[in-house]
Amino acid sequence: MCGRFSRDREMAEVEKRFGLNPGGKTLARRFNLAPGQQVELIVNTDGLKLTSMKWGLVPHWSKDPDHGFKAINARAETLAQKPSFKGPLKAKRCLIPADGFYEWQSQGKNKPKTPLYYTLASGEMFGLAGLWDQWQAPEGKGLKTFTIITTRANPLVARVHDRMPVILPPHLEKAWLDPEQKDPDFLLSLLQPYPEAEMQVRPVSGVVNSVKNDSPACIAPAGEQKSLFA
C-alpha cells in the first residue's frame, strides 16, 4: 500500500521536472504527507496543471463524502472492474509528485515497527500514478479527491509489504496523462512495479510515525534526527 510519502521539493523543481508552465506560486516542502490531507498533483485538463485535492477518493456517486467510501489506494489489477475506479481510469488520471514513500517493518512481538524510507537510487523526484474524482453536493458544493494506485511489490519492497505505489517512469507519464487515451488495457499495462535496481531504502526516525510531524526530521536516517532539532 501507500499511506505516507514525501515531496521535499519547491515549486520550480516540480515545474521543471514535470514540464509545467511557471505559475509564480510557491509550494511548501512536505515530509510526511498523509491520507485526509490536501496534496498537490498534476492533471491534464486543457494542458498540464498542478492542483490540490484531498487524499482519499470519494466517488462522484457517493451520497455523503464524510461517511462513505474513501479509498487512499486502488489496486491496479482491479481498476477496470471497480465502480469507484473504472470511470476515473478512462477520464480522470493524475500524477502525484513525490521523492519518497514510507513503509513500516515489524521487529517482532511487542516491539515498535521501524519506519523505512524508499526513494529512487538517483535521488530524483518521481510521479505516482493516481486517479481523481469530483463529488458534487446538491447545493453546488464540490469536493475533489484522489487515490494512489498500487501494484505488486518489487523484491526490495516485498521484504516488508506485498504492495507498493506505482511509480511511472518519465517516458510513460505523458501517455498516462493523455486525455485522449481511454483504452483500459493499454493504461493498465503501464502500471508495473518499479525496478528494484533503481531504488534504495533506509531506516528513518520514528518522528514520521505521527502525522502531526512534517519536518526534515521525518526523512533523517535513524539516529541522526536529533541534530535537526538543534
Secondary structure, DSSP 8 states (H G I E B T S, - for coil): ----EEE---HHHHHHHHT----S-----EEEE-TTSEEEEEEESSSEEEEEEEESB--TT-S-TTTS--BSEEEGGGTTT-HHHHHHHHH-EEEEEESEEEEEE--STTS--EEEEEEETT---EEEEEEEEEEE-TTS-EEEEEEEEEEE--HHHHTT-SEEE-EE-HHHHHHHH-TT---HHHHHHT-----GGGEEEEEB-GGGGSTT--SGGGGSBTT-GGGGG-
